[in-house]
Amino acid sequence: MARQLMQKCNDCATHCLSTTCPKCGGVAQAAAPMKWSPEDKRAHLRRQLDGVEESGWPNSLPTLASGEEE
C-alpha cells in the first residue's frame, strides 16, 4: 500500500486512490512527494504510530526485487 493516498497514472495521467489506474489499467505512483518540515512538532507522535522506533521496523519495509536496482 502506498504511503500517500493520491496516486497519478504513469500512462494516462489520471488521478486515483489505488496503485492501479481504473481508467487504463496502468501503474499509478504517488502524485507528489510526502510533505515534511524540519519544524514538525508532531513528528515524534507519527513515528510512534507507525512503529518506527521499534526494533523490527526496518525489516517491514519493502525491498526491490533483484535486478530492479539500476
C-alpha positions as CSV (number, residue, x, y, z in Angstrom):
1,M,0.0,0.0,0.0
2,A,1.2,3.4,-0.8
3,R,2.2,5.8,2.0
4,Q,0.3,8.6,0.2
5,L,-3.3,8.2,-0.9
6,M,-3.4,10.3,-4.1
7,Q,-1.8,8.5,-7.0
8,K,-1.2,9.5,-10.6
9,C,-1.2,7.1,-13.5
10,N,2.1,7.0,-15.4
11,D,0.4,6.3,-18.8
12,C,-2.7,8.5,-18.9
13,A,-2.0,11.0,-16.0
14,T,-5.4,10.1,-14.3
15,H,-5.5,10.7,-10.6
16,C,-6.8,7.9,-8.4
17,L,-6.6,6.4,-4.9
18,S,-5.1,3.0,-5.9
19,T,-1.8,1.9,-7.4
20,T,-3.6,0.6,-10.5
21,C,-5.3,3.1,-12.8
22,P,-9.1,2.5,-13.1
23,K,-9.2,4.1,-16.5
24,C,-6.4,2.4,-18.4
25,G,-5.1,-0.3,-16.0
26,G,-1.6,1.3,-15.9
27,V,0.6,1.7,-12.9
28,A,0.0,4.7,-10.7
29,Q,2.6,6.3,-8.4
30,A,2.5,8.9,-5.7
31,A,1.2,12.2,-7.2
32,A,3.6,14.3,-5.1
33,P,6.3,13.8,-2.6
34,M,5.2,13.5,1.0
35,K,5.2,16.7,2.9
36,W,7.9,17.2,5.5
37,S,9.0,20.1,7.6
38,P,12.0,20.4,9.9
39,E,9.8,22.3,12.4
40,D,7.3,19.4,12.6
41,K,6.2,19.4,16.2
42,R,4.2,16.1,15.9
43,A,6.9,14.0,14.2
44,H,7.6,12.0,17.3
45,L,3.9,11.1,17.6
46,R,3.8,9.9,13.9
47,R,6.9,7.8,14.4
48,Q,5.2,6.2,17.5
49,L,2.0,5.5,15.5
50,D,4.0,3.9,12.6
51,G,6.2,1.9,15.0
52,V,9.4,3.4,13.6
53,E,11.1,3.3,16.9
54,E,10.5,-0.5,17.3
55,S,13.5,-2.8,16.6
56,G,11.8,-4.8,13.8
57,W,10.5,-1.8,11.8
58,P,13.3,-1.8,9.2
59,N,12.5,-5.4,8.3
60,S,8.9,-4.5,7.5
61,L,10.0,-2.0,4.7
62,P,9.5,-3.1,1.1
63,T,12.6,-4.1,-0.8
64,L,13.4,-4.1,-4.5
65,A,13.4,-7.4,-6.3
66,S,16.8,-8.5,-7.7
67,G,17.5,-6.8,-11.0
68,E,15.4,-3.7,-10.3
69,E,18.1,-1.7,-8.8
70,E,19.9,0.3,-11.5
